[in-house]
């Protein structure tokens, strides 16, 4: 089983990708419990550095997955993200705390039996020719997964992710189309 913490972009933005990828490769996925008071309290007892709350609560999510006795916990070191439509000229880097969270977790959970469960591939999603090789190399060395099988799983994963993002844009467009054009409307954007 592969445990995925309910937090940061790996869950809130990329879960359709990871779910499809891992299930295509034959893994079962276990999610940590939703964030609650217990998650926050546990995180504060475990963490080694003061960060923002979303990064801090990952500690509690990892602890929850360890209590669920998962075989592995997926904490990718995601350096940058793929632009949605290819037209964004920026590098789309995650903040340094989000990038470094796998290593903060590794420092907080020092026992070898725990750190051996952590799956921390380095990924550069901005470069479509790079991250497949990064995934292939990492999962080949850990699980003996062939490049051909990984390539097919990545294709399915992008189909799932693209469908998810299309549905989000469609929902947003439908909501905006239903607004009364003579009323002031406010859109608040944020991260969970």
C-alpha positions, 0 to 999 in steps of 0.5 A, spaced: 500 500 500 502 507 498 499 512 503 498 519 501 497 525 506 491 529 505 495 536 504 499 540 499 498 540 492 500 532 492 493 531 494 489 537 493 491 539 486 494 532 483 491 527 487 487 524 480 494 524 477 497 520 483 491 515 484 491 513 477 498 512 476 499 508 482 492 504 481 495 503 474 501 500 477 497 495 481 498 499 488 492 500 493 492 507 496 490 509 503 489 516 504 490 520 511 484 522 515 481 529 514 485 534 517 482 536 524 484 538 531 488 531 532 492 532 526 494 539 528 496 537 535 500 531 533 503 535 528 505 540 533 508 535 537 512 532 531 515 538 527 522 540 527 521 547 524 516 553 524 513 553 517 506 555 514 500 551 517 499 547 511 506 544 511 506 543 519 500 539 518 503 534 513 507 531 520 500 529 523 498 526 516 504 522 516 503 520 523 496 518 521 498 513 515 504 510 520 498 508 524 494 505 518 500 501 517 501 503 510 507 500 506 510 506 503 508 514 504 508 518 498 512 525 499 514 527 492 519 533 492 516 537 486 520 542 484 516 545 479 509 544 476 506 544 469 503 550 466 496 548 465 495 550 457 503 551 456 502 559 455 505 560 462 512 563 461 514 563 469 517 557 472 511 555 476 516 553 482 513 551 489 515 555 495 521 552 498 517 549 504 512 545 500 518 543 496 522 541 502 516 538 506 519 531 504 525 532 508 522 536 514 518 529 515 524 525 514 528 529 519 522 529 524 521 521 523 528 519 524 527 511 525 530 507 520 523 503 519 519 509 518 524 513 513 525 506 509 517 507 508 518 514 505 518 515 497 521 521 495 522 522 488 525 528 485 520 531 480 520 537 475 513 537 472 514 543 468 519 539 463 514 534 460 521 530 457 524 530 464 519 527 469 517 521 466 524 519 466 525 521 474 519 517 475 521 511 471 528 511 475 525 512 482 520 506 481 524 502 477 529 502 483 524 501 488 519 496 485 522 494 479 517 497 474 519 497 467 519 503 463 514 501 458 509 500 464 511 506 467 510 510 461 503 507 460 501 509 467 503 516 466 499 516 460 493 514 464 495 519 469 495 525 465 488 523 462 485 523 469 488 529 471 486 533 465 479 530 466 479 533 473 482 540 471 477 540 465 471 539 470 474 544 474 474 550 469 467 547 466 464 548 473 467 555 474 465 557 467 458 555 469 458 558 475 460 565 472 455 564 466 449 564 471 451 570 475 447 576 474 450 581 470 447 587 474 450 584 481 456 585 484 460 578 485 466 577 488 470 571 487 475 568 493 481 564 491 485 560 496 488 554 498 485 549 503 
